[in-house]
Amino acid sequence: MAESVVGWAVALADRHGQRLSEVNVGGGMTVDYTEPERRFDWAAYGKGLGELADRNPDLTIRIEPGRALTAYCGWYATEVLDVKHSQGEEFAVVRGGTHHLRTPATKGHDQPCSILPVDHWPHPWPRSEAGQDRVTLTGQLCTPKDVLARRVPAAGLRAGDRVAFSLAGAYAWNISHHDFLMHPRPGFHYLEGSRG
């Protein structure tokens, strides 16, 4: 893709007699929300960009890798408020929703997640629990679009458990519809990783 963008830009500049000093080839580095362990092949991409730069030594080539770098740097963690049964399916309502993490609703995918069981239950009423192996994780909003992940493996999921959604470092909070129906914003916690 980068090669075709550069080729097109160079040909256009030549056709109009313009000097071209740089080309932005954009993004396109994939983030696979269905298989989070699959990563973009940066080594092959870098090698290809190096060869492209060697063929165009007077040209600065810029890229926009934003999402492919930052998606892996954020998590959205929330609490299961209730587990409901409807039409033969089970739904876990979590504190928050797409007004905190809009990516799955916007891009039409299920956000990868991990279930973190919590034993403590401080309330006097019974704790709702999933009876099936798969549960759809929804938010608190009054819209059917407030779905974070459909039919995820979550046998034994209970109210009070936590859910941690990975790949939430790009296009998650910043594209969300904040303050929807005056729901509170999430807390933000920043962790500094070790350098090594």
MOFENHU-V875866 format. One record per backbone hydrogen bond with DSSP energy under -1.0 kcal/mol. CO is the residue of the C=O (numbers start at 1). NH is the residue of the N-H. Records with the same first field share a line. If there is no record, write none. Layout:
CO: NH, NH
This chain:
1: 5
2: 6
3: 7
4: 8
5: 9
6: 10
7: 11
8: 12
9: 13
10: 14
11: 15
12: 16
13: 18
14: 17
21: 60
23: 62
26: 64
31: 33
35: 38
40: 42
41: 45
42: 46
43: 47
44: 48
45: 49
46: 50
47: 51
48: 52
49: 53
50: 54
51: 55
56: 59
60: 23
62: 25
65: 69
66: 69, 70
67: 71
70: 73
71: 169
74: 168
76: 165
78: 163
79: 95
80: 160
82: 93
84: 91
86: 89
89: 86
90: 136
91: 84
92: 138
93: 81, 82
96: 140
97: 100, 101
102: 106
103: 107
104: 108, 109
112: 166
114: 164
116: 162
128: 159
133: 154
135: 152
136: 92
137: 148, 149
138: 94
141: 143
143: 146
145: 147
146: 139
148: 111
149: 137
152: 135
154: 157
157: 130
158: 161
161: 80
162: 116
163: 78
164: 114
165: 76
172: 102
173: 176
176: 178
179: 182
180: 183
